[in-house]
Amino acid sequence: MNERDKRTDARRETKPAAATGAYRAEGALVPSATTATCDGPEHTAVPMPYDGILLSGFGGPEGQDDVLPFLRNVTRGRGIPDERLEQVAHHYRHFGGVSPINAQNRELLQALRAALADEGIDLPVYWGNRNWAPYLDEALTEAAADGIRTMIAIPTSAYSSYSSCRQYREDWADALEAAGLQESLQIDKVRQYFSHPGFIRPFIDGLRDALAAARAAGHADDAIEVLFSTHSIPTEDAAHSGGSMFTGVDGGGYVAQHLAVAREVIAKTSPEISWQLVFQSRSGPPTQPWLEPDINDAIDALDARTAVIVVPLGFVSDHMEVMWDLDTEARETAEENDLWFARTPTPGIHPAFVSALVDLVRERIAGIPVERRLNETELGPWFDVCRGGCCANPRLGFKPAIAGLAP
């Protein structure tokens, strides 16, 4: 691990300012895109010899002094006072002000580099975060200094929504402008990978193990409930997720994608087990509708069940919202209801998941046609270039973004 990957010394407290625009080369439809994607195809079969890979994380505090500055970055533009942020900060302060997410991304970074080398893909991997050091603009500045001119970006989020896709694309635009690299550095992104078998496999393995443990503890199949949990988002945002193909679909592409993965996981484990999709980590005002049911309400409502298994389907790693909302709050709710409880692992650095990330890069380097790409649901493989208007945030409007068509 090099010194930049550790990033434990002096670091700034604010993320890059919002971009004032996005650069489009003459005749291009997609800002800051390579020749393989600048025309905005749904899927490209044009081989692209990228120079580097940008692993993009959410970021998290690494000490008590980091917590409030980090939360200010996360909520920038929403006018939330520090007093309200402290209501969220106690989750981090409970763990010494340290989010596990940066350590997990360091592990993923090293695993990805090793897997690429094993596959003979000689590409450097740079790591940058949206909301805390190392920031995305710092990663891009280093890449440019190393002579990198074309990159393929991997967000650490698998599904389509404003917060899990478009906001990454906006933050890449912010980082390019902050680093002064809008015209000299081109960035494409891998497809949303919820449907890739390597992303799904860790959930299948985890659920099989948890079901075996529940059965060994004496719980019959008809007494077990599986809760597939993901981050709740405003229902208005959900309605815009995934683009026009989900217009009028309850929960939009965000819910549809999660349901497609949940069905695949259940089909490969125990189809007879009762299950449902639930939501967690709501943070909006009470007057704003968010996706429901909340996981704790769902646990409270269980009838004729003696065991509950939580599968964190919406998450790539065991970050704070998994550790607090599931391992602490959901577990406590289950105990209050006298329910046996298990939470399955997130993909983390599961070999199948790391291999999937390599495959996502390989398919774009080689220009693999969409019909030959690995996929396990009826909704994939997803788009290489985000479609215009996809994953809008109606309250914030459309900010400059790359790796997609303009609204």
C-alpha positions, 0 to 999 in steps of 0.5 A: 500500500502506498502513502496516498492509499493510507491517507492518514495525515494532513487532509482537507475537510471539504470536498470539491466545489460543485462543477459549473459545467461539464466539458464536451468535445466537439460533436460529442453527446457525452461529457468527458467521455472516451471515443467508445462512449462519446456518442452515447450508446446504450452499450458499446462494443468498441474496444477501449485501451484505458490507461487506468481505473478509478475506484470510487467510494463514498468515504467516511470519517477516520476519527472523532474530529472528522465526523462533522466535516464529513457529514457536512460534505455528505449533506452539502447544499441541503442547509442542515445545521450541525445540531441536526448532523450531531443526531447522525454523528452519534452512530460514528461516535459510538465507534470512536468516530471511525467509519469502517468504509475506508479500511474496507475500500483499502482492502478492496483496492488491494484485492482488485489490483491483485486480481487484475494482475492475475488476469494479466490486465496491466492497469493502475487503480486509483482510489478516491472518495466522494465525501472524505479523503482521499477525495476524487479530485486528488485521485484524478490529479495523481492519475494525470501526473502519472500520464493517465488520459483515459479511465474506467470508473467503478462506483462502489454501488450496484444499483440505479438511483440518484444517490447510488449512480447519478451522484457519483457522476456529478461528483466526477464532474466536480472532481474534473473541474476542481483538478482542471482536467475537464479537457484532458482526462476522459472517464467512462464508467462500468455498467451498474452491476446488480445483475452480475453473477459475481455480485450476487454470488456472495449473497447466495453463499451467505444466505445458504450458510444462515439458513443452515445455521437457523435450521441447526438451531431448530427453526423450521423453514416455515418459521424463517423470514428472510429480509432483503434490506437496502437503503431507503430513498425518497419515493420521488427519487425512486420513481425517477430511478432507472429512466423512462423504462420504469415510468409508472412502476412502483419504486422505479428501477431502484426497487425493480433491480433489488427485487430481481436480485432478491428473486435470484438469490432465493431461487438459488437457495431455498425457494420455499422460504418466505421473504420480503424487500425492506428498507433502512437508514431513512434520514429525510423529514417525516413529511417526505415519503420514503420507501417502506417498510422500514426493517424494524417495522417489518420485524415487529410485524412478523407473525408465526416466525421464530427466526429472521435472516437479514440479507444486506442486498443493497450494500457492497461492504459492511459500512456504518449503516450495516453495522449500526442499522442492522447489526445493532438496531435490527438485531435489538428489534429481533431480540425484543420480539424473541426472534433468532437473528442472523445477518449475512455478509456483504460482498466485501472482498469475496473472490466472486465479487472482486472477479466481477469487477475485473470482468466489468473492466475487461468487457469494456477493454475488449469491447464485449457485445452486450449479448455475451456479457455475464448477467443473472437477472431479466433486467441486465446487463445494464447500460454502459452510458446512463440515459438522459434524465435517468435517476433525477433528483427532482428537488435538486435538479440536474447538476453537471455530470459525466458518463451519461447523456444530458437530460 
